[in-house]
Amino acid sequence: MLANQWMGKEDLEVNEVPDPRILNDRDAIVRITSTAICGSDLHLYDGYIPTMRKGDILGHEFMGEVVEVGKGVGNLRAGDRVVVPFTISCGACLSCSRELFSLCENSNPNHRIAEKVMGHSPAGLFGYSHMMGGYPGGQAQYARVPFADVGPIKIEDGLPDEQVLFLSDIFPTGYMGAEMCDIQPGDVVAVWGAGPVGQFAIASAKMLGAERVIAIDRFGYRLDKARQAGATDVLDYEEVTVLEALQELTAGRGPDACIDAVGMEAHSAIGPLHAYDRAKQATRLETERPHALREAIMACRNGGTVSIIGVYGGLMDKFPIGSLMNRSLTVRTGQTHMQRYMRPLLDRIRNGDIDPSFVVSHTMPLTEAPEGFRMFRDKQDECNKIVLKP
């Protein structure tokens, strides 16, 4: 089969690789009909996630048709159309029993590597380094899906791929980011990052009852998408001082909740702190550029909530712990507990509450994945979200 392989920093190749096969009774093999490039894939592309190996297959947002199942998979059969969550969860451990599926205790065979970096290991992830299990990803023609009796959700109607594909990651991620804000009627929510995850966080915050949602980014086409998603206000951080602008928009109080949908490769207006973080990250003296998170903490009203759904991988400098502690802020975060959200959000799609396909800007064949990564990373041709067709 064809697969998009990581060959090194900023070096991808689509090559012929062996087809996956059933390795465990709870496995399924899925023929992939649509897959996507995620913003967090760019952290791999840019070389900021450790434990990648030459030849690793990328991709964690995918769906397709089941072609084979292990004898322990009783809920799926060949021919079923499924969306596969990016987290791999056993469904039986303590974390899974509490619906903390992204913290599954059984799905990361390389948990000792993750424990050295994080203290405890989260769940295994598709296509996201050996620290996260070393599982081949879904930017390929076929994928092996472990714990297939727990993860994939069947799509039993004629909804097109582009409407349901993002149940694999970014729609539930944006929704969880908004849900963690405990939104009350009249609340103001600010979202750092108006990429696809931020756009879904904005749409979800509106669905959950926020009165105002403020989008913060620097690209006009992404801010236009944020308005389409439901943002009532947009801020270009290259044109305004974000903290001052948020004070003005909230009568000096600050947003009730702040969502960081950016993560480790954040940008900021040019200044000493921006240069400091770029230099320290480039020399691997810190792994994150935490501009967005710093601002989110400093901007949030006293007693408010900071929700972190942007991906971070290690350590950051100049973290404003004094602001966080002294102002009674609540921080909530995590990889998405996918199985908790996929069915309810599929119902919202079916009910017409949202059409997730609005984020798609480009559709490309899998063979053009390396060019797609460059286009997405460099924001060429107003690239918002790429769907790859194997």
C-alpha positions as CSV (number, residue, x, y, z in Angstrom):
1,M,0.0,0.0,0.0
2,L,0.9,3.7,-0.3
3,A,1.7,5.6,2.9
4,N,3.0,9.0,3.9
5,Q,6.3,8.4,5.8
6,W,8.3,10.7,8.1
7,M,11.9,10.5,6.9
8,G,13.3,13.4,9.0
9,K,12.6,17.0,9.9
10,E,10.6,18.6,7.0
11,D,11.2,15.5,5.0
12,L,8.2,13.3,4.0
13,E,7.8,10.7,1.3
14,V,4.9,8.7,0.0
15,N,6.1,5.2,-0.5
16,E,5.0,1.6,-1.0
17,V,5.0,-0.2,2.4
18,P,3.7,-3.6,3.5
19,D,-0.1,-3.8,4.1
20,P,-1.1,-4.0,7.8
21,R,-2.4,-7.3,9.1
22,I,-4.4,-8.5,12.1
23,L,-2.0,-8.9,15.1
24,N,-4.6,-9.2,17.9
25,D,-8.1,-10.6,18.2
26,R,-9.4,-7.1,18.9
27,D,-7.9,-5.6,15.7
28,A,-9.6,-4.4,12.6
29,I,-8.1,-3.5,9.2
30,V,-9.7,-0.4,7.6
31,R,-9.4,0.7,4.0
32,I,-9.0,4.4,4.3
33,T,-11.3,6.6,2.2
34,S,-10.4,10.0,3.7
35,T,-7.6,11.2,6.0
36,A,-6.4,14.7,6.9
37,I,-3.4,16.7,7.9
38,C,-3.8,18.0,11.5
39,G,-2.1,21.1,13.0
40,S,-0.5,18.8,15.5
41,D,1.1,16.8,12.7
42,L,3.1,19.9,11.9
43,H,4.9,19.5,15.3
44,L,6.2,16.2,13.9
45,Y,7.0,17.7,10.5
46,D,9.0,20.6,12.2
47,G,10.9,18.1,14.4
48,Y,9.6,19.2,17.8
49,I,8.2,15.8,18.9
50,P,10.9,13.3,20.1
51,T,11.1,9.6,19.4
52,M,10.2,9.8,15.7
53,R,11.9,7.2,13.5
54,K,12.7,7.3,9.8
55,G,9.8,5.5,8.0
56,D,7.1,6.2,10.5
57,I,3.7,6.5,8.9
58,L,1.9,9.8,9.9
59,G,-1.7,10.7,10.3
60,H,-4.3,10.4,13.1
61,E,-7.5,11.7,11.4
62,F,-8.9,9.0,9.2
63,M,-12.0,7.0,8.3
64,G,-12.9,4.3,5.9
65,E,-14.3,0.8,5.3
66,V,-13.7,-2.2,7.5
67,V,-12.2,-5.0,5.4
68,E,-11.2,-7.5,8.2
69,V,-11.8,-7.9,11.9
70,G,-10.2,-10.1,14.5
71,K,-12.4,-12.8,16.2
72,G,-12.7,-10.6,19.3
73,V,-14.4,-7.8,17.5
74,G,-18.2,-8.4,17.6
75,N,-19.5,-4.9,16.9
76,L,-17.9,-4.5,13.4
77,R,-17.9,-6.5,10.3
78,A,-16.4,-6.2,6.8
79,G,-18.1,-3.5,4.8
80,D,-18.9,-1.2,7.8
81,R,-18.1,2.5,7.3
82,V,-16.3,3.9,10.3
83,V,-14.6,6.9,11.7
84,V,-11.5,6.0,13.8
85,P,-10.6,8.2,16.9
86,F,-7.0,9.3,17.1
87,T,-6.6,8.0,20.6
88,I,-6.3,4.2,21.2
89,S,-8.3,3.0,24.2
90,C,-8.9,-0.4,25.7
91,G,-12.3,0.3,27.2
92,A,-11.6,-1.7,30.4
93,C,-8.9,0.0,32.5
94,L,-9.6,2.4,35.4
95,S,-9.2,5.5,33.1
96,C,-11.5,4.1,30.4
97,S,-14.1,3.1,33.0
98,R,-14.2,6.8,34.1
99,E,-14.5,7.9,30.4
100,L,-10.9,9.3,30.5
101,F,-10.2,7.5,27.3
102,S,-7.1,9.4,26.3
103,L,-5.5,8.2,29.5
104,C,-5.9,4.5,28.8
105,E,-3.5,2.5,30.8
106,N,-3.2,-0.4,28.4
107,S,-2.8,1.0,24.9
108,N,0.8,2.4,25.0
109,P,3.3,-0.4,24.6
110,N,6.1,2.2,25.0
111,H,4.7,3.7,28.2
112,R,8.1,3.7,29.9
113,I,9.4,6.3,27.4
114,A,6.4,8.5,28.0
115,E,6.8,8.1,31.8
116,K,10.3,9.5,31.6
117,V,9.0,12.7,30.0
118,M,5.6,13.1,31.6
119,G,5.6,11.1,34.9
120,H,2.8,8.8,33.8
121,S,1.9,7.7,30.3
122,P,-1.2,8.7,28.4
123,A,-2.9,6.5,25.8
124,G,-1.3,5.4,22.6
125,L,-2.0,7.6,19.6
126,F,-2.0,6.8,15.8
127,G,1.0,8.1,13.9
128,Y,2.4,10.2,16.7
129,S,5.9,9.1,17.7
130,H,7.2,6.0,19.6
131,M,6.7,7.8,22.9
132,M,3.0,7.5,22.1
133,G,3.1,3.8,21.1
134,G,4.7,3.8,17.7
135,Y,1.5,3.0,16.0
136,P,1.4,3.5,12.2
137,G,-0.9,6.3,11.3
138,G,-3.7,6.8,8.9
139,Q,-2.2,8.8,6.0
140,A,-2.1,5.6,4.1
141,Q,-4.4,3.3,2.1
142,Y,-5.0,0.9,5.0
143,A,-4.6,1.0,8.7
144,R,-4.6,-1.5,11.6
145,V,-7.0,-0.4,14.3
146,P,-6.3,-1.9,17.8
147,F,-9.1,-2.3,20.3
148,A,-11.5,-1.9,17.3
149,D,-14.4,-3.1,19.5
150,V,-14.0,0.2,21.5
151,G,-12.7,2.9,19.2
152,P,-14.4,3.3,15.8
153,I,-17.9,4.7,15.4
154,K,-20.1,3.3,12.6
155,I,-21.6,5.8,10.1
156,E,-24.8,4.1,9.0
157,D,-26.2,6.8,6.7
158,G,-25.2,8.7,3.7
159,L,-23.4,11.6,5.3
160,P,-20.3,12.4,3.1
161,D,-16.8,11.8,4.5
162,E,-16.1,15.5,4.9
163,Q,-19.0,15.9,7.3
164,V,-18.0,13.1,9.6
165,L,-14.2,12.8,9.1
166,F,-13.4,15.3,11.8
167,L,-15.1,13.2,14.5
168,S,-11.7,11.5,14.4
169,D,-10.1,14.4,16.3
170,I,-10.6,18.1,15.8
171,F,-14.4,18.5,16.2
172,P,-14.4,16.6,19.6
173,T,-11.2,18.4,20.5
174,G,-12.7,21.8,20.0
175,Y,-15.9,20.7,21.7
176,M,-14.1,19.4,24.8
177,G,-12.1,22.6,24.9
178,A,-15.3,24.6,25.1
179,E,-17.0,22.1,27.5
180,M,-14.1,22.4,29.9
181,C,-14.9,26.1,30.2
182,D,-18.2,25.3,32.0
183,I,-19.9,28.0,30.0
184,Q,-22.7,29.9,31.6
185,P,-25.3,32.1,29.9
186,G,-23.8,35.5,29.1
187,D,-20.2,34.2,29.3
188,V,-17.4,35.7,27.1
189,V,-14.9,33.1,25.8
190,A,-11.6,34.0,24.1
191,V,-10.0,31.5,21.8
192,W,-6.3,31.8,20.9
193,G,-5.7,30.2,17.4
194,A,-8.3,30.4,14.6
195,G,-7.1,27.3,12.9
196,P,-9.5,24.3,12.4
197,V,-9.3,23.3,16.1
198,G,-9.9,26.8,17.2
199,Q,-12.8,27.1,14.7
200,F,-14.5,24.1,16.2
201,A,-13.8,25.5,19.7
202,I,-15.6,28.7,18.7
203,A,-18.5,26.9,17.1
204,S,-18.8,24.7,20.2
205,A,-18.6,27.6,22.6
206,K,-21.6,29.2,20.8
207,M,-23.5,25.9,20.8
208,L,-22.9,25.6,24.6
209,G,-24.4,29.1,25.2
210,A,-21.5,31.6,25.2
211,E,-22.8,35.1,24.5
212,R,-19.6,36.4,22.9
213,V,-16.6,34.5,21.5
214,I,-13.4,36.3,20.6
215,A,-11.0,34.8,18.1
216,I,-7.3,35.7,18.2
217,D,-5.0,35.0,15.2
218,R,-2.9,36.9,12.6
219,F,-4.2,35.5,9.3
220,G,-7.2,37.2,7.8
221,Y,-8.6,34.1,6.1
222,R,-8.6,32.2,9.4
223,L,-10.3,35.1,11.2
224,D,-12.9,35.0,8.4
225,K,-13.4,31.3,9.1
226,A,-13.7,32.1,12.8
227,R,-16.6,34.5,12.1
228,Q,-18.2,31.7,10.0
229,A,-17.8,29.4,13.0
230,G,-19.6,31.9,15.2
231,A,-17.0,34.4,16.6
232,T,-18.6,37.7,17.5
233,D,-15.3,39.5,17.7
234,V,-11.8,38.9,16.1
235,L,-8.4,40.2,17.0
236,D,-5.3,40.3,14.8
237,Y,-2.5,40.1,17.3
238,E,-0.1,41.8,14.9
239,E,-2.4,44.9,14.8
240,V,-3.5,45.2,18.5
241,T,-2.1,44.5,21.9
242,V,-4.2,41.5,22.8
243,L,-4.4,42.0,26.6
244,E,-5.4,45.6,26.2
245,A,-8.0,44.7,23.5
246,L,-9.5,42.0,25.7
247,Q,-9.8,44.4,28.6
248,E,-11.6,46.9,26.4
249,L,-14.0,44.2,25.0
250,T,-14.9,43.0,28.5
251,A,-15.1,46.3,30.4
252,G,-11.9,45.6,32.2
253,R,-12.8,42.3,33.6
254,G,-11.3,39.8,31.2
255,P,-12.9,36.8,29.4
256,D,-14.7,34.3,31.6
257,A,-12.8,31.5,29.9
258,C,-9.8,31.4,27.7
259,I,-9.0,28.5,25.3
260,D,-5.5,27.9,24.0
261,A,-6.0,26.1,20.7
262,V,-2.4,26.8,19.5
263,G,0.1,24.8,21.4
264,M,3.9,24.5,21.3
265,E,4.6,26.5,18.1
266,A,2.8,29.7,19.0
267,H,3.8,33.0,17.5
268,S,3.5,36.5,18.9
269,A,4.1,40.1,17.8
270,I,7.8,40.6,17.4
271,G,9.5,41.5,20.7
272,P,12.1,40.4,23.2
273,L,10.1,37.5,24.6
274,H,9.3,36.3,21.1
275,A,13.0,36.2,20.2
276,Y,13.8,34.6,23.5
277,D,11.4,31.7,22.9
278,R,12.3,31.2,19.3
279,A,16.0,31.0,20.2
280,K,15.5,28.6,23.2
281,Q,13.2,26.3,21.2
282,A,15.5,26.3,18.2
283,T,18.4,25.2,20.4
284,R,16.2,22.7,22.2
285,L,16.6,24.5,25.6
286,E,12.9,24.6,25.8
287,T,10.4,22.5,23.8
288,E,7.5,25.0,23.7
289,R,6.8,28.6,22.5
290,P,4.1,29.4,25.1
291,H,3.1,32.9,23.9
292,A,-0.6,32.0,23.6
293,L,-0.8,30.2,26.9
294,R,0.9,33.0,28.7
295,E,-1.6,35.5,27.3
296,A,-4.6,33.3,28.0
297,I,-3.6,33.1,31.7
298,M,-2.9,36.8,32.0
299,A,-6.1,37.7,30.2
300,C,-8.5,35.5,32.0
301,R,-10.8,37.2,34.6
302,N,-10.3,36.5,38.2
303,G,-11.7,33.1,39.1
304,G,-12.1,32.1,35.4
305,T,-11.0,29.0,33.5
306,V,-8.1,28.4,31.1
307,S,-8.7,25.5,28.8
308,I,-5.7,24.0,27.0
309,I,-6.3,21.9,23.9
310,G,-3.2,23.0,21.9
311,V,-0.6,20.2,22.0
312,Y,2.4,20.6,24.3
313,G,5.2,18.1,24.5
314,G,7.6,19.0,27.3
315,L,8.9,22.1,29.1
316,M,8.4,25.9,28.8
317,D,10.0,29.0,30.3
318,K,8.5,32.1,31.9
319,F,5.3,30.4,33.0
320,P,3.1,32.9,34.9
321,I,2.4,30.7,37.9
322,G,1.9,33.8,40.1
323,S,-1.0,35.0,38.1
324,L,-2.5,31.5,37.9
325,M,-2.3,30.8,41.7
326,N,-3.1,34.3,43.1
327,R,-6.2,34.8,40.9
328,S,-7.9,31.5,41.6
329,L,-7.8,30.4,38.0
330,T,-8.9,26.9,37.0
331,V,-6.8,25.1,34.4
332,R,-8.4,22.2,32.5
333,T,-6.7,20.3,29.7
334,G,-6.0,17.0,28.1
335,Q,-5.9,15.0,24.9
336,T,-9.5,14.4,23.9
337,H,-11.5,11.6,25.5
338,M,-12.8,10.7,22.1
339,Q,-15.4,7.9,22.8
340,R,-17.2,10.3,25.2
341,Y,-17.9,12.8,22.4
342,M,-18.1,11.0,19.0
343,R,-21.7,9.7,19.3
344,P,-23.2,12.9,20.7
345,L,-21.4,15.0,18.1
346,L,-22.5,12.7,15.3
347,D,-26.0,13.3,16.5
348,R,-25.4,17.1,16.3
349,I,-24.3,16.7,12.7
350,R,-27.3,14.6,11.8
351,N,-29.6,17.2,13.5
352,G,-28.1,20.0,11.4
353,D,-26.6,21.8,14.4
354,I,-23.3,22.0,12.6
355,D,-21.7,21.0,9.2
356,P,-18.0,20.3,10.0
357,S,-17.0,20.4,6.4
358,F,-16.8,24.2,6.5
359,V,-13.2,23.9,7.7
360,V,-12.1,22.1,4.4
361,S,-10.1,24.3,2.0
362,H,-8.2,21.8,0.0
363,T,-8.7,18.2,-1.2
364,M,-5.6,16.4,-2.5
365,P,-4.5,12.8,-3.4
366,L,-2.4,11.0,-0.8
367,T,0.5,11.1,-3.2
368,E,0.7,14.9,-2.7
369,A,0.8,14.7,1.1
370,P,4.4,16.2,1.3
371,E,3.3,19.2,-0.7
372,G,0.2,19.5,1.5
373,F,2.2,19.6,4.6
374,R,4.3,22.4,3.2
375,M,1.3,24.3,2.1
376,F,-0.5,23.9,5.4
377,R,2.6,24.8,7.5
378,D,3.4,27.9,5.4
379,K,-0.3,29.1,5.2
380,Q,-0.1,29.1,1.3
381,D,-3.2,29.6,-0.8
382,E,-5.3,30.4,2.3
383,C,-4.9,26.7,3.3
384,N,-7.2,26.0,6.3
385,K,-7.6,22.2,6.3
386,I,-6.5,19.5,3.8
387,V,-8.3,16.3,3.2
388,L,-6.2,13.6,1.6
389,K,-7.7,10.9,-0.6
390,P,-5.8,7.6,-0.7
